[in-house]
Amino acid sequence: MSKRDYYEVLGVSRDTSEREIKKAYKRLAMKFHPDRNPGDKAAEASFKEIKEAYEILTDSDKKAAYDQFGHAGVDPNRGGHGGGQGDFGDVFGDIFGGGRRGGQRQAARGSDLRYNLELSLEEAVRGLTKELRIPTLATCDLCDGSGAKKGTSATTCGTCHGQGQVQMRQGFFAVQQACPTCHGRGKIIKDPCGKCHGEGRVEKSKTLSVKIPAGVDTGDRIRLSGEGEAGEFGAPPGDLYVQVSVREHAIFTRDANNLYCEVPISFSKAALGGEIEVPTLDGKVSLKIPTETQTGRMFRLRGKGVKSVRSHAVGDLLCKVVMETPVNLNEKQKELLREFEATLTGESKKHSPKAEGFFDGVKKFFQDLNS
């Protein structure tokens, strides 16, 4: 019997693109595959014919020879272009994505979950225990995750015989794909569980008590093994990842294990020196200010920062003093400031007896102003 035209076999025209030829082949190969037509000799013969046509029409050299000489141009017994294992295997793999070797597909591990947890700076620095409510997929307690109605069990899939995959085999190649009947599970649930409807898992919310270690910062992640979604049909569960973010603080900013803040200071305190109160996360402490301190100067309070969650080293608190300008001055105060300014216009005047006496007055003025 003479061979049919390869273009006719695949139902395409001579100017059809290779991409469309692949689509046509995939459609026909699925239809006539021997695994889908057990015992059907006609389907088996059609599959072989489809495979042969596809092999020729997706090889540029073979296709050119076929277009010029017909079947004689690709007949290996006539010295033409024969079938090539490597080329056809590659193209076949492109269409079906290859196949996973081995037996039944393993039930999928449960998905990992992520929970975004927002903390205050105080909570992040000191650590705490949080109660988290997590919506998830849990193993069905009615069927124990089997998906089958209580008292029944899943049966072996008749299409793949429990392998979870069907194999397309022809000569030197074999490609596997998920069984279309059982979707790769290898088993069929004829009487599904009424609670999970055969899925083996149900939607559920659970409450977890999570210990947040002291020193965590934005971007840190806490992994809770096995607290994610339940796996398919008894497969291991996923994990839960708690993603930490720390809210902005009204006073402090954080950089690694150090804290920063700004502290207001009066002109007189900056000029004459003294002590001021500085806030920390553990309460106020005294800070000694030397004379002639300039606005913007940074003071370091060692050990008043954050304890590292990893190394347990403690950071520092860095305070920047910012000078405050006095407001709502009365006329006497303004006049004193004008006189004080006048004493600064010349070096000699700074050290005159009159200037020395005036400095004492200014000092008392600022002390009265801050009292």
Kinemage of the C-alpha trace (Angstrom):
@kinemage 1
@onewidth
@group {chain A} dominant
@subgroup {mainchain}
@vectorlist {calphas} color= white
{ca met a 1} P 0.000 0.000 0.000
{ca ser a 2} L 1.380 3.410 -0.952
{ca lys a 3} L 2.111 5.884 1.809
{ca arg a 4} L -0.154 8.858 2.357
{ca asp a 5} L 1.172 12.350 1.847
{ca tyr a 6} L 2.786 13.538 5.084
{ca tyr a 7} L 1.015 16.887 4.943
{ca glu a 8} L -2.288 15.073 4.576
{ca val a 9} L -1.440 12.807 7.531
{ca leu a 10} L -0.976 15.801 9.818
{ca gly a 11} L -3.789 17.804 8.219
{ca val a 12} L -1.571 20.774 7.315
{ca ser a 13} L -0.604 22.552 4.113
{ca arg a 14} L 2.859 22.788 2.566
{ca asp a 15} L 3.377 26.379 3.717
{ca thr a 16} L 2.411 25.668 7.345
{ca ser a 17} L 4.957 26.875 9.928
{ca glu a 18} L 6.896 24.431 12.063
{ca arg a 19} L 5.071 25.688 15.144
{ca glu a 20} L 1.697 24.798 13.641
{ca ile a 21} L 3.050 21.407 12.555
{ca lys a 22} L 4.016 20.740 16.171
{ca lys a 23} L 0.531 21.688 17.359
{ca ala a 24} L -1.082 19.405 14.797
{ca tyr a 25} L 1.192 16.541 15.764
{ca lys a 26} L 0.509 16.946 19.474
{ca arg a 27} L -3.240 16.900 18.911
{ca leu a 28} L -3.154 13.765 16.745
{ca ala a 29} L -0.580 11.954 18.875
{ca met a 30} L -2.791 12.366 21.933
{ca lys a 31} L -5.794 11.081 20.010
{ca phe a 32} L -4.191 7.943 18.562
{ca his a 33} L -1.677 7.092 21.287
{ca pro a 34} L -1.693 3.313 22.012
{ca asp a 35} L -2.053 3.897 25.763
{ca arg a 36} L -5.318 5.666 25.088
{ca asn a 37} L -6.442 3.029 22.603
{ca pro a 38} L -5.385 -0.305 24.109
{ca gly a 39} L -5.768 -3.186 21.647
{ca asp a 40} L -6.748 -0.898 18.769
{ca lys a 41} L -4.421 -1.858 15.925
{ca ala a 42} L -5.793 0.864 13.645
{ca ala a 43} L -4.995 3.553 16.220
{ca glu a 44} L -1.504 2.125 16.652
{ca ala a 45} L -0.908 2.215 12.890
{ca ser a 46} L -2.173 5.807 12.719
{ca phe a 47} L 0.134 6.831 15.549
{ca lys a 48} L 3.146 5.371 13.721
{ca glu a 49} L 2.133 7.177 10.552
{ca ile a 50} L 1.711 10.481 12.414
{ca lys a 51} L 5.093 10.075 14.094
{ca glu a 52} L 6.808 9.380 10.777
{ca ala a 53} L 5.212 12.408 9.108
{ca tyr a 54} L 6.140 14.674 11.986
{ca glu a 55} L 9.739 13.465 12.006
{ca ile a 56} L 10.175 14.324 8.330
{ca leu a 57} L 8.337 17.668 8.267
{ca thr a 58} L 10.151 19.133 11.269
{ca asp a 59} L 13.607 18.410 9.868
{ca ser a 60} L 14.582 21.098 7.357
{ca asp a 61} L 16.784 18.784 5.229
{ca lys a 62} L 14.304 15.937 5.203
{ca lys a 63} L 11.421 18.284 4.474
{ca ala a 64} L 13.287 19.817 1.511
{ca ala a 65} L 14.040 16.352 0.124
{ca tyr a 66} L 10.431 15.263 0.622
{ca asp a 67} L 9.053 18.385 -1.039
{ca gln a 68} L 11.297 17.741 -4.071
{ca phe a 69} L 11.232 13.956 -4.420
{ca gly a 70} L 8.298 12.795 -2.325
{ca his a 71} L 8.632 9.623 -0.267
{ca ala a 72} L 11.544 8.481 -2.428
{ca gly a 73} L 13.594 11.419 -1.187
{ca val a 74} L 13.390 10.278 2.454
{ca asp a 75} L 13.405 6.499 1.975
{ca pro a 76} L 16.586 5.189 3.695
{ca asn a 77} L 16.567 2.126 1.442
{ca arg a 78} L 17.064 4.410 -1.550
{ca gly a 79} L 19.908 6.388 -0.077
{ca gly a 80} L 17.636 9.265 0.867
{ca his a 81} L 17.301 10.944 4.258
{ca gly a 82} L 16.523 8.472 6.957
{ca gly a 83} L 15.034 8.952 10.372
{ca gly a 84} L 17.231 10.620 12.969
{ca gln a 85} L 17.005 9.731 16.626
{ca gly a 86} L 18.524 12.890 18.082
{ca asp a 87} L 16.479 15.457 16.163
{ca phe a 88} L 13.156 13.783 16.665
{ca gly a 89} L 13.803 13.142 20.319
{ca asp a 90} L 14.622 16.815 20.886
{ca val a 91} L 11.504 18.086 19.136
{ca phe a 92} L 9.291 15.572 20.882
{ca gly a 93} L 10.722 16.688 24.198
{ca asp a 94} L 10.037 20.337 23.298
{ca ile a 95} L 6.356 19.617 22.769
{ca phe a 96} L 5.716 17.548 25.869
{ca gly a 97} L 8.310 19.095 28.120
{ca gly a 98} L 10.080 15.770 28.556
{ca gly a 99} L 9.010 13.209 31.074
{ca arg a 100} L 9.956 12.466 34.622
{ca arg a 101} L 11.530 9.068 34.963
{ca gly a 102} L 10.397 6.720 37.636
{ca gly a 103} L 7.105 5.589 39.027
{ca gln a 104} L 4.107 7.195 40.643
{ca arg a 105} L 4.130 10.939 41.218
{ca gln a 106} L 4.726 11.755 44.832
{ca ala a 107} L 2.020 13.694 46.635
{ca ala a 108} L 2.961 17.370 46.751
{ca arg a 109} L 4.439 18.841 49.910
{ca gly a 110} L 2.302 21.538 51.466
{ca ser a 111} L 2.849 25.146 50.455
{ca asp a 112} L 4.872 27.501 52.630
{ca leu a 113} L 2.968 30.388 54.224
{ca arg a 114} L 4.045 33.936 55.042
{ca tyr a 115} L 2.696 36.103 57.862
{ca asn a 116} L 3.573 39.813 58.025
{ca leu a 117} L 4.060 40.848 61.645
{ca glu a 118} L 4.349 44.542 62.565
{ca leu a 119} L 6.020 45.422 65.863
{ca ser a 120} L 6.717 48.587 67.813
{ca leu a 121} L 10.368 49.471 68.396
{ca glu a 122} L 10.023 48.572 72.064
{ca glu a 123} L 8.604 45.130 71.188
{ca ala a 124} L 11.346 44.474 68.655
{ca val a 125} L 14.106 45.493 71.064
{ca arg a 126} L 12.829 43.592 74.101
{ca gly a 127} L 11.225 40.583 72.415
{ca leu a 128} L 7.861 39.059 73.258
{ca thr a 129} L 5.486 36.180 72.583
{ca lys a 130} L 2.741 36.829 70.022
{ca glu a 131} L -0.466 34.937 69.351
{ca leu a 132} L -0.942 34.643 65.588
{ca arg a 133} L -4.106 33.474 63.842
{ca ile a 134} L -3.167 31.747 60.582
{ca pro a 135} L -5.660 30.767 57.846
{ca thr a 136} L -4.386 27.602 56.159
{ca leu a 137} L -5.194 24.230 54.607
{ca ala a 138} L -5.180 21.503 57.254
{ca thr a 139} L -5.392 17.735 56.955
{ca cys a 140} L -9.031 16.624 56.910
{ca asp a 141} L -9.746 14.998 60.269
{ca leu a 142} L -12.677 12.993 58.889
{ca cys a 143} L -10.684 11.019 56.324
{ca asp a 144} L -7.209 11.587 57.842
{ca gly a 145} L -6.086 13.213 54.618
{ca ser a 146} L -6.861 10.260 52.324
{ca gly a 147} L -9.669 12.087 50.512
{ca ala a 148} L -11.798 8.931 50.538
{ca lys a 149} L -15.059 8.475 52.408
{ca lys a 150} L -14.643 6.928 55.830
{ca gly a 151} L -14.593 3.148 55.511
{ca thr a 152} L -13.443 3.263 51.889
{ca ser a 153} L -10.134 3.751 50.188
{ca ala a 154} L -8.753 4.953 46.883
{ca thr a 155} L -8.327 2.423 44.075
{ca thr a 156} L -5.472 2.047 41.629
{ca cys a 157} L -5.939 4.064 38.437
{ca gly a 158} L -6.736 1.805 35.477
{ca thr a 159} L -5.157 4.138 32.934
{ca cys a 160} L -1.671 4.410 34.419
{ca his a 161} L -1.907 1.301 36.667
{ca gly a 162} L -0.901 3.304 39.703
{ca gln a 163} L 2.163 4.938 38.140
{ca gly a 164} L 0.656 8.417 37.942
{ca gln a 165} L 2.074 8.842 34.440
{ca val a 166} L 1.432 7.527 30.988
{ca gln a 167} L 4.285 6.758 28.683
{ca met a 168} L 4.419 7.441 24.992
{ca arg a 169} L 6.828 4.836 23.656
{ca gln a 170} L 7.841 4.248 20.067
{ca gly a 171} L 11.029 2.548 19.057
{ca phe a 172} L 13.998 4.259 20.635
{ca phe a 173} L 12.271 6.961 22.639
{ca ala a 174} L 9.844 7.191 25.526
{ca val a 175} L 8.226 10.323 26.939
{ca gln a 176} L 6.120 10.456 30.090
{ca gln a 177} L 3.393 12.821 31.161
{ca ala a 178} L 0.922 13.048 34.028
{ca cys a 179} L -1.939 10.600 33.729
{ca pro a 180} L -5.021 12.484 32.484
{ca thr a 181} L -7.358 10.213 34.460
{ca cys a 182} L -5.892 10.461 37.962
{ca his a 183} L -3.908 13.683 37.350
{ca gly a 184} L -0.678 12.052 38.414
{ca arg a 185} L -1.889 10.624 41.725
{ca gly a 186} L -1.927 6.995 40.621
{ca lys a 187} L -5.184 6.393 42.486
{ca ile a 188} L -8.853 7.126 41.909
{ca ile a 189} L -11.220 8.142 44.706
{ca lys a 190} L -14.629 6.719 43.816
{ca asp a 191} L -16.323 7.715 47.092
{ca pro a 192} L -14.857 11.082 48.137
{ca cys a 193} L -14.972 12.342 51.708
{ca gly a 194} L -18.002 14.520 52.329
{ca lys a 195} L -16.015 17.068 54.323
{ca cys a 196} L -13.018 17.695 52.036
{ca his a 197} L -14.679 16.476 48.806
{ca gly a 198} L -11.800 14.181 48.000
{ca glu a 199} L -9.045 16.774 48.443
{ca gly a 200} L -7.737 15.434 51.749
{ca arg a 201} L -7.437 18.999 53.094
{ca val a 202} L -9.860 21.598 54.440
{ca glu a 203} L -9.626 25.346 55.029
{ca lys a 204} L -8.977 26.091 58.656
{ca ser a 205} L -7.598 28.825 60.918
{ca lys a 206} L -5.171 27.943 63.656
{ca thr a 207} L -3.693 29.986 66.486
{ca leu a 208} L 0.036 29.788 67.118
{ca ser a 209} L 2.067 31.158 70.002
{ca val a 210} L 5.230 32.563 68.438
{ca lys a 211} L 8.243 33.697 70.451
{ca ile a 212} L 9.829 36.798 68.941
{ca pro a 213} L 13.472 37.075 70.069
{ca ala a 214} L 14.834 40.370 71.399
{ca gly a 215} L 16.650 42.486 68.837
{ca val a 216} L 14.734 41.597 65.680
{ca asp a 217} L 14.554 44.264 62.990
{ca thr a 218} L 12.665 45.014 59.785
{ca gly a 219} L 13.411 42.336 57.211
{ca asp a 220} L 14.115 39.568 59.715
{ca arg a 221} L 12.234 36.335 59.129
{ca ile a 222} L 11.288 33.642 61.620
{ca arg a 223} L 10.752 30.129 60.241
{ca leu a 224} L 8.287 27.783 61.910
{ca ser a 225} L 8.914 24.331 60.474
{ca gly a 226} L 5.824 22.298 59.593
{ca glu a 227} L 3.341 25.090 60.331
{ca gly a 228} L 2.470 25.809 56.683
{ca glu a 229} L -0.249 24.159 54.608
{ca ala a 230} L -0.820 20.428 54.970
{ca gly a 231} L 0.582 18.328 52.133
{ca glu a 232} L -1.513 16.406 49.635
{ca phe a 233} L -2.782 13.034 50.853
{ca gly a 234} L -0.458 12.737 53.803
{ca ala a 235} L 2.578 14.468 52.285
{ca pro a 236} L 4.688 16.623 54.642
{ca pro a 237} L 3.386 20.115 55.468
{ca gly a 238} L 5.065 23.332 54.390
{ca asp a 239} L 6.630 25.906 56.683
{ca leu a 240} L 5.394 29.220 58.071
{ca tyr a 241} L 7.598 32.284 57.681
{ca val a 242} L 6.900 35.239 59.981
{ca gln a 243} L 8.162 38.396 58.249
{ca val a 244} L 8.999 41.166 60.724
{ca ser a 245} L 8.580 44.897 60.142
{ca val a 246} L 9.125 47.576 62.812
{ca arg a 247} L 7.009 50.731 62.946
{ca glu a 248} L 8.645 54.176 62.999
{ca his a 249} L 9.228 55.551 66.473
{ca ala a 250} L 8.337 59.077 67.577
{ca ile a 251} L 11.771 59.687 69.152
{ca phe a 252} L 14.288 57.068 68.047
{ca thr a 253} L 15.545 55.848 64.724
{ca arg a 254} L 17.463 52.586 64.439
{ca asp a 255} L 20.529 51.671 62.422
{ca ala a 256} L 21.583 48.061 63.034
{ca asn a 257} L 22.089 47.907 66.824
{ca asn a 258} L 22.459 51.646 67.412
{ca leu a 259} L 19.685 54.100 68.243
{ca tyr a 260} L 19.661 57.786 67.296
{ca cys a 261} L 17.700 60.700 68.709
{ca glu a 262} L 17.719 64.493 68.859
{ca val a 263} L 17.638 66.322 72.202
{ca pro a 264} L 16.760 70.040 72.490
{ca ile a 265} L 19.184 72.195 74.480
{ca ser a 266} L 18.970 75.843 75.544
{ca phe a 267} L 21.477 78.472 74.459
{ca ser a 268} L 22.632 79.006 78.029
{ca lys a 269} L 23.151 75.279 78.644
{ca ala a 270} L 25.157 74.992 75.433
{ca ala a 271} L 27.300 78.015 76.290
{ca leu a 272} L 27.764 77.460 80.009
{ca gly a 273} L 27.509 73.684 80.246
{ca gly a 274} L 25.515 71.588 82.685
{ca glu a 275} L 23.367 68.459 82.669
{ca ile a 276} L 20.285 67.549 80.645
{ca glu a 277} L 17.902 64.593 80.695
{ca val a 278} L 18.044 62.220 77.715
{ca pro a 279} L 15.298 59.661 76.915
{ca thr a 280} L 16.207 55.994 76.438
{ca leu a 281} L 14.063 52.895 75.972
{ca asp a 282} L 14.595 52.165 79.676
{ca gly a 283} L 13.776 55.654 80.987
{ca lys a 284} L 15.581 58.975 81.253
{ca val a 285} L 19.271 59.343 82.044
{ca ser a 286} L 21.487 62.396 82.752
{ca leu a 287} L 23.938 63.635 80.150
{ca lys a 288} L 26.722 66.072 81.031
{ca ile a 289} L 27.050 68.928 78.548
{ca pro a 290} L 30.467 70.637 78.408
{ca thr a 291} L 30.775 74.379 77.993
{ca glu a 292} L 30.634 75.904 74.513
{ca thr a 293} L 28.802 72.935 73.029
{ca gln a 294} L 27.760 73.577 69.428
{ca thr a 295} L 24.349 72.638 68.058
{ca gly a 296} L 24.436 69.335 66.165
{ca arg a 297} L 27.139 67.795 68.363
{ca met a 298} L 26.703 64.059 68.852
{ca phe a 299} L 26.998 62.363 72.250
{ca arg a 300} L 27.325 58.583 72.640
{ca leu a 301} L 25.693 56.702 75.492
{ca arg a 302} L 27.301 53.289 75.403
{ca gly a 303} L 25.161 50.194 75.941
{ca lys a 304} L 21.873 52.107 75.589
{ca gly a 305} L 21.115 50.773 72.117
{ca val a 306} L 19.768 47.390 70.941
{ca lys a 307} L 21.002 43.928 71.857
{ca ser a 308} L 21.829 42.031 68.667
{ca val a 309} L 19.594 39.042 67.972
{ca arg a 310} L 22.582 37.159 66.534
{ca ser a 311} L 25.744 38.128 68.431
{ca his a 312} L 24.141 39.472 71.645
{ca ala a 313} L 26.371 42.551 71.438
{ca val a 314} L 24.638 45.735 72.615
{ca gly a 315} L 24.647 48.890 70.522
{ca asp a 316} L 24.800 52.523 71.654
{ca leu a 317} L 22.453 55.480 71.835
{ca leu a 318} L 23.717 58.509 69.893
{ca cys a 319} L 22.133 61.804 70.892
{ca lys a 320} L 22.436 64.936 68.787
{ca val a 321} L 21.884 68.150 70.702
{ca val a 322} L 19.890 70.799 68.857
{ca met a 323} L 19.960 74.336 70.266
{ca glu a 324} L 16.603 76.006 70.925
{ca thr a 325} L 16.179 79.731 70.390
{ca pro a 326} L 14.305 81.414 73.290
{ca val a 327} L 10.964 82.963 72.351
{ca asn a 328} L 8.516 85.465 73.868
{ca leu a 329} L 11.300 87.619 75.360
{ca asn a 330} L 10.394 90.750 77.323
{ca glu a 331} L 12.109 94.105 76.744
{ca lys a 332} L 14.634 93.668 79.549
{ca gln a 333} L 15.729 90.301 78.203
{ca lys a 334} L 16.042 91.675 74.688
{ca glu a 335} L 18.145 94.572 75.920
{ca leu a 336} L 20.458 92.226 77.793
{ca leu a 337} L 20.916 90.179 74.629
{ca arg a 338} L 21.731 93.336 72.637
{ca glu a 339} L 24.342 94.315 75.199
{ca phe a 340} L 25.741 90.773 75.146
{ca glu a 341} L 25.979 90.906 71.361
{ca ala a 342} L 27.814 94.212 71.598
{ca thr a 343} L 30.461 92.653 73.833
{ca leu a 344} L 31.247 90.114 71.110
{ca thr a 345} L 32.092 92.719 68.430
{ca gly a 346} L 35.695 93.185 69.580
{ca glu a 347} L 38.251 91.013 71.327
{ca ser a 348} L 39.312 93.761 73.698
{ca lys a 349} L 35.798 94.412 74.824
{ca lys a 350} L 35.362 90.746 75.683
{ca his a 351} L 37.995 91.061 78.390
{ca ser a 352} L 37.165 94.530 79.732
{ca pro a 353} L 35.929 94.790 83.324
{ca lys a 354} L 32.582 95.990 82.062
{ca ala a 355} L 32.262 92.969 79.771
{ca glu a 356} L 33.277 90.599 82.568
{ca gly a 357} L 30.577 91.999 84.798
{ca phe a 358} L 28.077 91.788 81.983
{ca phe a 359} L 28.794 88.057 81.446
{ca asp a 360} L 27.815 87.440 85.044
{ca gly a 361} L 24.545 89.194 84.343
{ca val a 362} L 23.909 87.207 81.197
{ca lys a 363} L 24.611 83.990 83.051
{ca lys a 364} L 22.045 84.897 85.693
{ca phe a 365} L 19.618 85.947 82.948
{ca phe a 366} L 19.731 82.556 81.255
{ca gln a 367} L 19.504 80.760 84.550
{ca asp a 368} L 16.371 82.748 85.352
{ca leu a 369} L 15.043 82.090 81.849
{ca asn a 370} L 15.355 78.336 82.246
{ca ser a 371} L 14.118 78.153 85.794
